[in-house]
Amino acid sequence: MALVAGRKTFAAGKTLLLRAGVWLGAEAAARGGNGARRFVSQRVLVESDVTAGIATIKFKNPPVNSLSLEFLTEFIICLEKLENDKTYRGLILTSDCPGIFSAGLDLREMCGKNLAHYAEYWRAIQETWLKLYLSNMVLVAAINGASPAGGCLMALSSDYRVLADNPRYRIGLNETLLGIVAPFWFKDVLVNTIGHRAAEHALQLGLLFQPTEALQVGMVDQVVPEDQVQSTALSVMTEWLAIPDHARQLTKSMMRKATADNLIKQREADIQNFVSFVSRDSIQKSLQVYLEKLKQKKH
Ligand SMILES: CC/C=C\C/C=C\C/C=C\CC/C=C/CC(=O)SCCNC(=O)CCNC(=O)[C@H](O)C(C)(C)COP(=O)(O)OP(=O)(O)OC[C@H]1O[C@@H](n2cnc3c(N)ncnc32)[C@H](O)[C@@H]1OP(=O)(O)O
């Protein structure tokens, strides 16, 4: 994906100049006297406390924070920017959309498009995951809403997960319910988190766990009342930031490298696999039926 250099025009006609991961263009940035900074992009809101070295990314892609190509592009830029700025040691991921952390991959990106689009989209998904999973920062997911499929993967790629205690906020890899298959690297991350047997069960049935179940199976680390998600994430972050960075980062890398390398060594094949899978007539049909069901739910 042309993220390192070039020009990208987003839907609202806003043009951003990107060079070596530095966002030079139409970005609103404000710095308060108390060390607080706020970067605003269309779909990703970044708030940061420079003094504490902690940034918060809020997903802001209503109605459901689906991972559209435009969202992913903005998200990767923000992430790179924070990663390259040594001010930040910790990052909290959360949502600005009430009741939804993220609905996962944007089904409209996987339906009725051409092969080149599917390939570009999948590359962006891979890139997002690799950047999140291998981040040097401490990542805490403050999960304040439903978190199926790709939304769950983003949470699982963090170092720690705090989930709001609301039975509507279900989390899991539900791909089989859509008639699709979770890619091997989604599976690997789930296995690393909840173990092989529980992952096999959850993946085959496409289980979406309510908060108490998610805690029990080990998919999240804490379940707290909804109004305490952000404060809990912040206190967990403080605990983690007490560990010297170099030791924690090397340890994280030691734990995660093999899983990431598994994808890195076969990225192109993984893209081809996705493209040929998703472009099958039967898969297109399943996805369209699923999208239609979602739309009709309201009526
Ligand atoms: C051997 C192996 C071989 C091959 C494998 C190779 C490759 C692997 C292939 C494929 C893997 C692809 C991986 C995919 C992972 C994913 O993330 S798939 C996405 C899964 N997501 C979901 O199932 C979530 C669906 N959404 C919901 O359940 C609900 O919307 C949600 C609980 C999030 C919110 O509910 P609610 O608040 O009631 O909102 P609505 O349902 O009314 O939705 C509002 C509008 O948003 C639209 N929408 C919802 N989700 C999505 C989405 N993911 N993408 C696009 N659009 C979405 C919904 O249709 C409504 O639209 P409308 O207002 O009606 O226009």
The ligand as an SDF file (V2000), in Angstrom:
LIG
                    3D

 65 67  0  0  0  0  0  0  0  0999 V2000
   -8.2480  -22.7760    3.9580 C   0  0  0  0  0  0  0  0  0  0  0  0
   -8.5860  -21.3420    4.0420 C   0  0  0  0  0  0  0  0  0  0  0  0
   -8.9280  -20.7590    2.7410 C   0  0  0  0  0  0  0  0  0  0  0  0
   -9.0720  -19.4910    2.5330 C   0  0  0  0  0  0  0  0  0  0  0  0
   -8.9980  -18.4560    3.5800 C   0  0  0  0  0  0  0  0  0  0  0  0
   -8.3920  -17.2630    3.0030 C   0  0  0  0  0  0  0  0  0  0  0  0
   -8.6840  -16.0800    3.4020 C   0  0  0  0  0  0  0  0  0  0  0  0
   -9.7020  -15.7820    4.4470 C   0  0  0  0  0  0  0  0  0  0  0  0
  -10.9340  -15.2530    3.8320 C   0  0  0  0  0  0  0  0  0  0  0  0
  -11.7000  -14.3990    4.4460 C   0  0  0  0  0  0  0  0  0  0  0  0
  -11.4330  -13.9190    5.7970 C   0  0  0  0  0  0  0  0  0  0  0  0
  -12.0040  -12.5620    5.9570 C   0  0  0  0  0  0  0  0  0  0  0  0
  -11.9960  -12.1640    7.3790 C   0  0  0  0  0  0  0  0  0  0  0  0
  -12.9710  -11.4220    7.8730 C   0  0  0  0  0  0  0  0  0  0  0  0
  -12.9970  -10.9630    9.2470 C   0  0  0  0  0  0  0  0  0  0  0  0
  -14.1100   -9.9630    9.4940 C   0  0  0  0  0  0  0  0  0  0  0  0
  -13.9360   -9.0500   10.2350 O   0  0  0  0  0  0  0  0  0  0  0  0
  -15.5800  -10.1720    8.6640 S   0  0  0  0  0  0  0  0  0  0  0  0
  -16.6910   -9.0050    9.3980 C   0  0  0  0  0  0  0  0  0  0  0  0
  -17.4270   -9.6640   10.5020 C   0  0  0  0  0  0  0  0  0  0  0  0
  -18.2430   -8.7130   11.1830 N   0  0  0  0  0  0  0  0  0  0  0  0
  -19.4480   -8.9990   11.6440 C   0  0  0  0  0  0  0  0  0  0  0  0
  -19.9390  -10.0970   11.5090 O   0  0  0  0  0  0  0  0  0  0  0  0
  -20.1730   -7.8880   12.3250 C   0  0  0  0  0  0  0  0  0  0  0  0
  -21.4810   -7.6220   11.6600 C   0  0  0  0  0  0  0  0  0  0  0  0
  -22.1900   -6.5410   12.3390 N   0  0  0  0  0  0  0  0  0  0  0  0
  -22.8940   -6.7470   13.4700 C   0  0  0  0  0  0  0  0  0  0  0  0
  -22.9420   -7.8070   14.0360 O   0  0  0  0  0  0  0  0  0  0  0  0
  -23.5970   -5.5500   13.9950 C   0  0  0  0  0  0  0  0  0  0  0  0
  -23.6820   -4.5860   12.9800 O   0  0  0  0  0  0  0  0  0  0  0  0
  -22.9270   -4.9110   15.2360 C   0  0  0  0  0  0  0  0  0  0  0  0
  -23.0870   -5.8400   16.4520 C   0  0  0  0  0  0  0  0  0  0  0  0
  -21.4670   -4.6060   14.9940 C   0  0  0  0  0  0  0  0  0  0  0  0
  -23.6620   -3.5780   15.5500 C   0  0  0  0  0  0  0  0  0  0  0  0
  -25.0350   -3.8030   15.6640 O   0  0  0  0  0  0  0  0  0  0  0  0
  -26.0490   -2.5670   15.5680 P   0  0  0  0  0  0  0  0  0  0  0  0
  -25.5930   -1.4760   16.4440 O   0  0  0  0  0  0  0  0  0  0  0  0
  -27.4060   -3.1270   15.7770 O   0  0  0  0  0  0  0  0  0  0  0  0
  -25.8720   -2.0080   14.0770 O   0  0  0  0  0  0  0  0  0  0  0  0
  -26.4580   -2.6240   12.7340 P   0  0  0  0  0  0  0  0  0  0  0  0
  -26.3140   -4.0910   12.7040 O   0  0  0  0  0  0  0  0  0  0  0  0
  -27.8430   -2.0860   12.5340 O   0  0  0  0  0  0  0  0  0  0  0  0
  -25.4840   -2.0260   11.6350 O   0  0  0  0  0  0  0  0  0  0  0  0
  -25.5190   -0.6240   11.2820 C   0  0  0  0  0  0  0  0  0  0  0  0
  -25.0930   -0.5100    9.8290 C   0  0  0  0  0  0  0  0  0  0  0  0
  -23.7390   -0.9660    9.7060 O   0  0  0  0  0  0  0  0  0  0  0  0
  -23.6530   -1.9890    8.7140 C   0  0  0  0  0  0  0  0  0  0  0  0
  -22.6020   -2.9460    9.1060 N   0  0  0  0  0  0  0  0  0  0  0  0
  -22.5190   -3.6380   10.2100 C   0  0  0  0  0  0  0  0  0  0  0  0
  -21.3910   -4.3670   10.2400 N   0  0  0  0  0  0  0  0  0  0  0  0
  -20.7360   -4.1090    9.1030 C   0  0  0  0  0  0  0  0  0  0  0  0
  -19.5130   -4.5620    8.5440 C   0  0  0  0  0  0  0  0  0  0  0  0
  -18.6990   -5.4360    9.1620 N   0  0  0  0  0  0  0  0  0  0  0  0
  -19.1580   -4.0930    7.3360 N   0  0  0  0  0  0  0  0  0  0  0  0
  -19.9370   -3.2220    6.6710 C   0  0  0  0  0  0  0  0  0  0  0  0
  -21.1240   -2.7530    7.1540 N   0  0  0  0  0  0  0  0  0  0  0  0
  -21.5100   -3.1980    8.3490 C   0  0  0  0  0  0  0  0  0  0  0  0
  -25.0470   -2.6140    8.7220 C   0  0  0  0  0  0  0  0  0  0  0  0
  -25.2860   -3.2920    7.5220 O   0  0  0  0  0  0  0  0  0  0  0  0
  -25.9100   -1.3890    8.8980 C   0  0  0  0  0  0  0  0  0  0  0  0
  -25.9660   -0.7450    7.6250 O   0  0  0  0  0  0  0  0  0  0  0  0
  -27.2680    0.0870    7.1660 P   0  0  0  0  0  0  0  0  0  0  0  0
  -27.4070    1.2060    8.1640 O   0  0  0  0  0  0  0  0  0  0  0  0
  -28.4330   -0.8550    7.2080 O   0  0  0  0  0  0  0  0  0  0  0  0
  -26.9450    0.5330    5.7900 O   0  0  0  0  0  0  0  0  0  0  0  0
  1  2  1  0
  2  3  1  0
  3  4  2  0
  4  5  1  0
  5  6  1  0
  6  7  2  0
  7  8  1  0
  8  9  1  0
  9 10  2  0
 10 11  1  0
 11 12  1  0
 12 13  1  0
 13 14  2  0
 14 15  1  0
 15 16  1  0
 16 17  2  0
 16 18  1  0
 18 19  1  0
 19 20  1  0
 20 21  1  0
 21 22  1  0
 22 23  2  0
 22 24  1  0
 24 25  1  0
 25 26  1  0
 26 27  1  0
 27 28  2  0
 27 29  1  0
 29 30  1  0
 29 31  1  0
 31 32  1  0
 31 33  1  0
 31 34  1  0
 34 35  1  0
 35 36  1  0
 36 37  2  0
 36 38  1  0
 36 39  1  0
 39 40  1  0
 40 41  2  0
 40 42  1  0
 40 43  1  0
 43 44  1  0
 44 45  1  0
 45 46  1  0
 45 60  1  0
 46 47  1  0
 47 48  1  0
 47 58  1  0
 48 49  1  0
 48 57  1  0
 49 50  2  0
 50 51  1  0
 51 52  1  0
 51 57  2  0
 52 53  1  0
 52 54  2  0
 54 55  1  0
 55 56  2  0
 56 57  1  0
 58 59  1  0
 58 60  1  0
 60 61  1  0
 61 62  1  0
 62 63  2  0
 62 64  1  0
 62 65  1  0
M  END
$$$$
